[in-house]
């Protein structure tokens, strides 16, 4: 759904990546000409996205948009963060941004990401004193911001509620924008 709103705003979707077979089938049914890589983002490179999306190696990429899996950050889930393999995919988004170097990126996730610690409670007994800052609420999003800043992006985030934009449900989402 992120691509639909952006297309209404004038952007053109060049390529999609999703490893959920139902999501891929939906994309292909609604956008039969849109290239879709049906695999994990972990198995995709920036060069592959450039090739499938039709960008030359030197052509700038305007925008990269993604919504890494949110189950491990959701207050309705187990909140295992990056201990869950799905939670680790947030770093794959950072990697793709680093490889493509778009002018702007947008990452969407659940509001619960804001309060996640870098180290889940189950792993805290193994930490040394110098690592205790990793147990603080918000340390995961702080780490993500630092990684984006390290590769040259200025990052902001906003909590938005989908109901304020016409969705028929209360659904708070975290939008992270970097340029």
C-alpha positions as CSV (number, residue, x, y, z in Angstrom):
1,X,0.0,0.0,0.0
2,X,2.9,2.4,0.4
3,X,3.5,2.4,-3.3
4,X,-0.2,3.4,-4.0
5,X,0.0,6.6,-2.0
6,X,3.3,7.5,-3.5
7,X,2.1,6.9,-7.0
8,X,-0.9,9.2,-6.3
9,X,1.8,11.8,-5.3
10,X,3.6,11.4,-8.6
11,X,6.2,8.7,-8.0
12,X,6.5,5.7,-10.3
13,X,7.1,2.3,-8.7
14,X,10.0,0.6,-10.5
15,X,10.4,-2.7,-8.6
16,X,8.9,-4.4,-5.6
17,X,10.4,-7.0,-3.2
18,X,8.3,-9.3,-1.0
19,X,8.7,-12.9,0.1
20,X,5.1,-13.3,1.2
21,X,3.5,-15.3,-1.6
22,X,0.0,-13.9,-1.1
23,X,1.4,-10.3,-1.2
24,X,3.3,-11.2,-4.4
25,X,0.2,-12.7,-6.0
26,X,-1.8,-9.5,-5.1
27,X,0.9,-7.2,-6.6
28,X,1.1,-9.3,-9.8
29,X,-2.7,-9.4,-10.1
30,X,-3.1,-5.7,-9.8
31,X,0.2,-4.6,-11.5
32,X,1.0,-7.3,-14.0
33,X,3.8,-5.2,-15.7
34,X,5.5,-4.3,-12.4
35,X,8.7,-6.3,-11.7
36,X,8.4,-8.2,-8.4
37,X,11.3,-10.0,-6.7
38,X,9.6,-12.8,-4.8
39,X,12.3,-13.4,-2.2
40,X,13.6,-12.1,1.1
41,X,15.3,-8.7,1.1
42,X,18.2,-10.5,2.6
43,X,18.8,-12.1,-0.7
44,X,18.5,-8.9,-2.8
45,X,21.3,-6.5,-3.6
46,X,21.2,-2.9,-4.6
47,X,22.7,-3.9,-8.0
48,X,19.9,-6.4,-8.6
49,X,17.3,-3.7,-7.8
50,X,19.0,-1.3,-10.2
51,X,19.0,-4.0,-12.9
52,X,15.4,-5.1,-12.4
53,X,14.2,-1.6,-11.8
54,X,15.8,-0.3,-15.0
55,X,18.3,2.1,-13.5
56,X,21.9,2.3,-14.9
57,X,24.7,2.0,-12.5
58,X,25.3,5.8,-12.4
59,X,21.7,6.9,-12.5
60,X,20.5,8.3,-9.2
61,X,17.7,6.6,-7.3
62,X,15.1,9.2,-6.1
63,X,13.3,7.2,-3.5
64,X,13.5,3.8,-1.6
65,X,10.4,2.9,0.4
66,X,10.0,-0.1,2.6
67,X,8.1,-1.6,5.5
68,X,10.3,-4.3,7.2
69,X,8.3,-6.9,9.1
70,X,6.8,-5.5,12.3
71,X,5.7,-8.5,14.2
72,X,8.7,-8.5,16.5
73,X,8.2,-4.8,17.4
74,X,4.4,-4.8,17.8
75,X,2.9,-4.4,21.3
76,X,0.5,-7.2,20.2
77,X,3.4,-9.5,19.4
78,X,6.2,-11.0,21.5
79,X,8.4,-7.9,21.2
80,X,11.5,-10.0,20.7
81,X,13.0,-7.3,18.5
82,X,16.1,-8.2,16.6
83,X,16.3,-11.5,18.5
84,X,13.6,-12.5,16.0
85,X,14.9,-13.1,12.5
86,X,12.1,-10.9,11.1
87,X,13.2,-8.0,13.4
88,X,16.7,-8.3,11.9
89,X,15.3,-7.4,8.5
90,X,15.2,-3.8,9.5
91,X,19.0,-3.8,9.1
92,X,18.6,-5.1,5.6
93,X,16.6,-2.0,4.8
94,X,19.5,0.1,6.0
95,X,21.8,-2.0,3.8
96,X,19.7,-1.5,0.7
97,X,19.6,2.3,1.4
98,X,23.4,2.2,1.7
99,X,23.8,0.3,-1.5
100,X,21.4,2.4,-3.6
101,X,22.0,5.8,-2.0
102,X,18.6,7.3,-2.9
103,X,17.9,11.0,-2.5
104,X,15.3,10.1,0.1
105,X,14.1,7.0,1.8
106,X,10.9,6.2,3.7
107,X,10.6,3.4,6.1
108,X,7.2,2.4,7.7
109,X,6.7,0.3,10.8
110,X,4.7,0.0,14.0
111,X,4.8,2.6,16.7
112,X,6.1,0.0,19.1
113,X,9.5,0.2,17.4
114,X,10.0,3.5,19.2
115,X,10.1,1.8,22.6
116,X,12.2,-1.3,21.6
117,X,15.5,-1.9,23.2
118,X,18.5,-3.0,21.1
119,X,18.9,-6.0,23.4
120,X,15.7,-8.0,24.3
121,X,15.0,-8.8,28.0
122,X,15.9,-12.5,27.4
123,X,19.5,-11.5,26.5
124,X,20.3,-8.9,29.2
125,X,22.0,-11.2,31.7
126,X,24.8,-11.7,29.2
127,X,25.7,-8.0,28.9
128,X,28.7,-6.2,30.3
129,X,28.2,-2.9,32.1
130,X,29.3,-0.9,29.1
131,X,26.5,-2.4,27.1
132,X,23.7,-1.5,29.5
133,X,22.6,1.5,27.3
134,X,21.5,-1.1,24.8
135,X,18.7,-2.2,27.2
136,X,17.0,1.3,27.3
137,X,13.7,1.8,25.7
138,X,14.3,3.3,22.3
139,X,17.9,2.1,21.9
140,X,17.0,0.1,18.8
141,X,15.6,3.0,16.9
142,X,18.5,5.1,18.1
143,X,20.9,2.5,16.6
144,X,19.0,2.5,13.3
145,X,19.2,6.3,13.2
146,X,22.9,6.2,13.9
147,X,23.4,3.8,11.1
148,X,21.5,6.0,8.6
149,X,23.4,9.0,9.8
150,X,26.7,7.1,9.5
151,X,26.0,6.6,5.8
152,X,25.1,10.3,5.3
153,X,21.4,10.7,5.9
154,X,19.5,13.1,8.1
155,X,16.7,11.2,9.7
156,X,13.3,12.2,11.2
157,X,10.4,10.1,12.4
158,X,6.7,10.8,12.8
159,X,3.9,8.8,14.3
160,X,0.8,9.0,12.1
161,X,-2.6,7.4,12.5
162,X,-4.1,5.9,9.4
163,X,-7.6,7.0,10.4
164,X,-6.5,10.6,9.8
165,X,-5.7,9.7,6.2
166,X,-9.0,8.0,5.3
167,X,-8.4,4.4,6.5
168,X,-11.4,2.9,8.3
169,X,-9.3,1.9,11.4
170,X,-7.2,3.3,14.1
171,X,-3.7,2.3,13.1
172,X,-0.7,4.1,14.4
173,X,2.4,3.8,12.2
174,X,5.9,5.1,12.6
175,X,7.2,6.8,9.5
176,X,11.0,7.3,9.3
177,X,12.2,9.6,6.5
178,X,15.8,10.2,5.6
179,X,17.5,12.5,3.1
